[in-house]
Amino acid sequence: MPKPIAMLDLHAEFAVFGEQIKAAVHRVLESQQFIGGPDIAELEKQVAAKLGIADAVAVSNGTDALLCALMALGIGHGDEVIVPTFTFFATAGCVHRVGAKPVFVDIDPKTFCMDAHRVRAAVTSRTKAIMPVHLYGQCADMDALRAIAREHRLVVIEDTAQAIGARQGDEVAGSMSDLGCLSFYPTKNLGGFGEGGMILSTNVDRANLCRRLRNHGQSQQYLHDVVGGNFRLDTLKAAILLVKLPHWEKFTQQRRESASMYDALLKGAPVTPPHLAPRNTHVYHQYTILCDRRDELMAFLKSRDILTAVYYPVPLHRQPCFAYLNCRCEDFPVAEDASLRVLSLPVHPMLTEEEINRVAGGIHDFYGTKPR
Ligand SMILES: Cc1ncc(COP(=O)(O)O)c(C=O)c1O
């Protein structure tokens, strides 16, 4: 029996750097410093340097990165923030949590990222911010979004949770706006051991404001300039991420190689492979196809021990907690369609050629097609 093919193989990844991680954990245990310390500052320095961004602020998770970024940019009650309806919940949840109103827009049918035309149409006198999400690992159309932001004096926060290191032209995800937000959730391209996140900033003063906000707004001990939160990353997790960071580029390359194998092997099957927008590089956090009879295909692959996933089956305009916004499903036809037809295939860095062949073969067998 061949081994089941999963969306992730953290055991195989751990085999690559497990001993170094055990040594790093041991070092932190010996130090007994669990909050702050040199590992946090070193992680911030190394991620900022690798991405070529002025500053980076380690935080507790990607959701808190978004929340802290909204707080740092002064978004709150009475403000409207434009977000895509087709994303992970956190993007819009944070807007609601700071007291602002999420205004959903539809997505581009090719990249699944927010549609700039829809954004333009959604701007009102109350709009304060736009939050593009670089979904699946490639950037939203930042030139168009930044033009709208300039015209209407809006701030932009990039949700870079799924797209660490993705580029648009010569710019990197997270550097094309007022603040960018990373997640180190274990499934992410740079996944930690538990929760983790980071705020990216091209402006050091703004990064320092985020540093204060992550520590209850303290400028010095027990003196609070502003109200923040406890958004700190644990030292242990920073030490582990420092071990994983040098592997991240090679792992991204492995994802790209798997993606191009799928592109070739899926020719001839009635599915739409991921579209790479001009000027974008993709980091393939997900390799997401569009297909008909999606749920049947998913069950068929599962019967062959091949696991796939749907990101996301329920767009945010349909979420019960956002019923108060009175959204109409007809206003989001692309997201509605995508929620029924997207399917993410395994694309993790430890995937073998034989496994990719098995996944693609399963898709052809389901549709009764042959590779071209
Ligand atoms: C697009 C997007 N935004 C935000 C988040 C939130 O990150 P976290 O789970 O680290 O809070 C995630 C990941 O889970 C995500 O995929």
The ligand as a Tripos MOL2 file, in Angstrom:
@<TRIPOS>MOLECULE
LIG
   16    16     1     0     0
SMALL
NO_CHARGES

@<TRIPOS>ATOM
      1 C1         -5.1430   35.0070    4.6720 C.3       1 LIG1
      2 C2         -4.8940   34.7990    6.1320 C.ar      1 LIG1
      3 N1         -4.9940   35.8470    6.9640 N.ar      1 LIG1
      4 C3         -4.7640   35.7240    8.2760 C.ar      1 LIG1
      5 C4         -4.4220   34.5190    8.8370 C.ar      1 LIG1
      6 C5         -4.2930   34.4320   10.3130 C.3       1 LIG1
      7 O1         -3.0810   33.9340   10.7470 O.3       1 LIG1
      8 P1         -2.9700   33.1400   12.1310 P.3       1 LIG1
      9 O2         -3.6280   31.8180   11.9650 O.co2     1 LIG1
     10 O3         -1.5000   33.0390   12.3620 O.co2     1 LIG1
     11 O4         -3.6410   33.9670   13.1810 O.co2     1 LIG1
     12 C6         -4.2960   33.3860    8.0060 C.ar      1 LIG1
     13 C7         -3.8750   32.0620    8.4760 C.2       1 LIG1
     14 O5         -4.3470   31.3510    9.2410 O.2       1 LIG1
     15 C8         -4.5540   33.5300    6.6150 C.ar      1 LIG1
     16 O6         -4.4740   32.4870    5.7890 O.3       1 LIG1
@<TRIPOS>BOND
     1     1     2 1
     2     2     3 ar
     3     2    15 ar
     4     3     4 ar
     5     4     5 ar
     6     5     6 1
     7     5    12 ar
     8     6     7 1
     9     7     8 1
    10     8     9 2
    11     8    10 1
    12     8    11 1
    13    12    13 1
    14    12    15 ar
    15    13    14 2
    16    15    16 1
@<TRIPOS>SUBSTRUCTURE
     1 LIG1         1 GROUP 0 **** ****
